[in-house]
């Protein structure tokens, strides 16, 4: 699991805290999911464009996220787009 916590200064008057949790889909961390969502103001769900199964699992992650944060903005993002050799979808 990778955790990155950082204070980001946007302007002289506006700072935000950014927490990034990356479990790489490892089931061992499933019981911690609710703690990832606690206090969230936005979310990025990231899938691997080179592995179709990660895209399919993104709906499960989205439903789980919505069960804890029904009104928080959420974006679906595809990574590794530079590694795509052929269209998968």
N, C-alpha and C positions, 0 to 999 in steps of 0.2 A: 504494500500500500504506500502511496506517495501522498504526503500532505504538504501543502505550501500555504502559509499564512503570511500576508503581506499588507502593509498600510500603503495605499496608493494616493499620492497627492495630485488631485485633478486641477485645482486652482489654489490660489493663496487662501481661499476661504472654504474649500471643499476637499475633504479627505474621505476615503472609503476604505473599509477593510475587505480584503479579498481572501477567501479560503478556497483552495482547490483540493478536492479529494479524488484520488484516482485509485480504484481498487482493481482495475483491469478485469472487472466482471467476476472476480474470485468469490465463490460462494462462502468462503470462510468469514467474510466481512458482512454477510447479509444481516446479521443481528445488529449491526452498527448503523444501518441506513437511516433510521429515524434521527440519530444524532447528527448526521450530515445535513439533514433538512431543517433542523431546528434553527429558527431565526433567519432563514434564507429570504432574500429579497429578490433573487433571480436565480435561474439555473441554466446550465448548458448540459445537454445530454449529448455525448460524443460517441459516434460509431465509426468503425474502421471501414472505409470504402473498399478495401481489398478483401474483406471478409463479409459476405452477405448475411451470415448468421448474426453478426453484431447489429446490423440494421433491423433484422427481424426481432431481436431482443429489445430494441429501443422502445417499442410500445409497452412492454412489460415494465420497464424502468419508468416510463412516463406515467402509467397508471399508478404505480407505487408512489411516485413523487406527488401526484395529484391527491392521493389519499391523505398525505400529510400537509400539503400546501395547495389547497384548491384554487387559490387566486393569485399565486406568484407567477410572474412571467417566466416562460421556459422556452428555450431554443434548441432545436435539433441541429447538430453540426456534424458534418462528415470530415474526418481527417484522412491523411495519407492520400489525398487527391492527386498528388504528384507521382504516385506509384501505380496508378491505374493503367493497365495495358489495354484493356478492352472494357466495354460497357457491361456492367454487371446487372443492372436493373431493367 
